[in-house]
Amino acid sequence: MSTPRSTTMPPDTHGNGTTEDPLGLVTMAVRSQSGETVGIEPMAGACRLYRAGHRVHHIQIRFVYERTAAQAVTVTGIDGNVVTLQGEGGIQRFRNHDPGALNAAVIRHGRAAQLRETLLSIPTGEFDCAFNLKPAEEPFDACG
């Protein structure tokens, strides 16, 4: 686990006025069919959309982890809701509805991540923080 570069958390992007730690709220352990824990889903924020770039469903995490090989990537930037990743395939840009939680995971656990389809996982040492991504060039729905 890397040393945090900052202890300042960005404000909640969902408009509820809180600056609480976005990863310190409820999280969900996700287990594969064999019972192995494969990830956690950040549950912070008011958004309830299970769409690309928004919340990730625990079943989605399980299926993606079971059927897709991980591509090692580095989170090189978070600008607004756009996250930039660098991997073997070059630079890729995606959107995520909760850049505060994504930034908190990067600050705490480092920039090394894994990309499976459009699911970004940041290893914490015990679990992965999972973030649902949508290609940045595609239209992005507001949180609902």
N, C-alpha and C positions, 0 to 999 in steps of 0.2 A: 504494500500500500504506500502510495507516495505521500509526501508531506504536503498539506494544503498550501496553496499559494496565497490564499485570501480567506478571511473568515467572514467577509461581507457577502450576504446572500442577496441576489437580485429580488426586487419586489415581485409578488405574485402577479402573474399575467392575467389572472381571471377576474380581476376587478373587485375582489372582496376586501382590499385594503390591508391585508396582512403581510408582514415580512417574516413570518415564521419560516423555519427551516423546511423547505419543501420535501426533503427526504426524511425528516423527523416525524412525519405524520404516519398514518397507517400504510403498511405495505403488505403485499400478499405473497406468500411463498407458493411457488408453482412446482408441481411434481410431475415427472413423466409417468407413463403407465407402469414402469418397473418400481416406482416409488422414489426415484432419485430426484433431489431438488435441482431444478434447472434454471430457476430465475425468480426474481421478485418483480412485481408490478407496482411502480409508484402510484399511490392512490390519492395524492394531494390534488386540490383544486376542485372547481365546480363543474368542469366539463364532464359530460357523460356520453360523448360520442365515441363509438367504437368504429372509427374509420381511419383510413391512412392518415398518418400525421397526428392523430389524437390518441385516445386511450388504447392500450393494447389489452386484449382479452387473454385470460390465462390459458384458454384452449389454443389460441393462436400461438402463444409462446411455446406450448408443449409440442404442437405439430411442427412448427418451424425448427425447433431444436432437434426433433427426431428425424426430420427428412432433409435438412439443408446443412451443407458444410459451411463452417464459419470462414469468413475472409477477414484476416487481420487488417485493421484500419487504425488510423490515428485521428482523433478529433483535433483539427487544426484551427477551428474557429466557430464561434457562435455569435451571430449578428442578428439581433431581433429574433425571429422564429426560424432563421436559416442556420443550419449546422453544416459545416464543411468538413468532409472526411478525406483523408489521403490514404490510399492503399495501393496494392500492386496494379490495379486498373487505372490509376491516376486520381485526379481530384473529382469528388462527387459532392453535390449539394442537395440537401433535403430540407424539409420543413418539419417542425414539431411544435405542437400547441403550447408546450410548457418548457420554454428555454430555461426558466429558473431552476427546475428540478434537474434538467440535463446539465446545466452549469454546476450545480451543487455536486452531482455525481463526479464530474470531471475534476473539480477542485479537490474533492476528498480522495478519489481513487485513481486519478491520473488520466492521461489522454489516450492510453491504449484501450482499444475496444474491438469488438467483433461485429461484423455485419452479416446477417443471414437474410437474404431477400431484402425487405425494407424494415427489418427488425434490428435495431442497434442495441447491443448489450455491453455494459461496462462492468467488468469483473470487480467485485469488492473483496475478494479473498475467500468469502463464504458463499455468496450468491452472486447473481448478475442483476444489475438494474437494467430493465428492459424499456426501450423507447420505440414507439411506432413512428416510422418516418414516411414522408411522401416526397417524391421528387420535386425539387424547388421550382421547376418550370411549369408544373401543373397547377391549376387553380386550387386554392386552399379555402376550405369551409371554416367559418367562424365557429368557435366552441358553442355547444348547446347544452 
